[in-house]
Amino acid sequence: MEVNAQKIKGLRQDKGWTQQHMAEVCGLSLRTVQRAENYGNCSADTLQAVASVLEVALSDLKLVPPAPDSSAQHKTSSNGRWINIALIVLALLVGFVGGFGTASSF
């Protein structure tokens, strides 16, 4: 689970705790606390323990994925439409030219 590593680190430092002390209070290994703070990644159980000892809600520590950019989505779907139209036109041209080849052989 992706977490806000900077917020975890900041809240820990606000309490004056070392990573080792927070690990002991949470019942976690030092390495687990380091991973959460350095890489912003931890399990749901780890996040629950950290949020509990830091006295914050889980939602305060979770990273929320950015909302999709609607203009980028529109551009993508618009480009997709043009590609589909181009493929249809190409298929019609191939069929038209192919039709002449068949008709001229008679």
N, C-alpha and C positions, 0 to 999 in steps of 0.2 A: 504494500500500500504506500502511495506517495504521500509524504508529510512535509510540512513547512519546517525545514531543518533550521533555518535562521530563528524562527519563533521558539522552537524547542530550546535551542542554545541560549537565546536571550532570556527566556523565562528561568532557565537553570542558573544562569549567571546572576540574574536579579535576586535569586535566593542565596547567592554566595556559595553555591555548591560546585564541587569539581565533578567531572564526569564519573569518576570512581564513586563518589558519595551518592550521586543520583542513581547509579547502577545498583548500589547496595540497598537504597531506600525502595527502589522499584522491584528488587528481586531479579535483576537482569545482570548479564555479564557486561563488563566494561566495553567489550567489542560491540555489543548490540547497541549500546548508547552511542558509541562512536559512529556506527553505521547510520543511525537515525540522524545524527547531527551533520555528518559529512556528506552523506549521499541522499538524505531525505527519503529513505526507504526502510520500512519495518513492517512487522506483522500486525494484525489487528489486536492481538493480545498484548504485544509490546506497546502499541499506541494507547491502549486502555490503561496500562500500568503507568505510563509516562503522564498521561492526562490526569490521572488520579492524584499522583504525588505533586504535580504542578498546579493542581486545583483549577483546572480549566476543562471546558467541554471538548469532547472528541472533535467536533466540527471546527473548533478553533485551531486545531493542529493539522487537519487534513488539507491537502492541496485540492483546490477546485479546478477542474480542467477549464481552460478558457472557452467561452461561448464561440461557436463557429461564426466566422465572418459571413454575413448574409450576402454581401456584395461579391465575395470570392465564390460562394456557392452559385450565385446567379451567373457569373462569368463561366464557371465550369459547365453548368447546364446549357448555357447559350452556345458554348463551343461544341458541346456534344450534339446539339441540334444541328449545327452547321455541318458537322462531320456526317451525320445521318443523311442530311439533304444531299451532300456531295456524293455519298455512296449510292443513293437512289439515282441521281443524275448519271453517274458513271454506269450503273447497271442498265439504265435505259439506253444510253449511247452504245454500249456493247451489244445489247439486244438488237438495236436498230441496225448497226453495222453488220452484225451477224445475220440479220434477216435479209439484208441485201445480198450477202454472199450466197445464201441459200436460194433466193429468188433468181439470181442471175445465172445459176447453174442450169436452169431449165431451158 
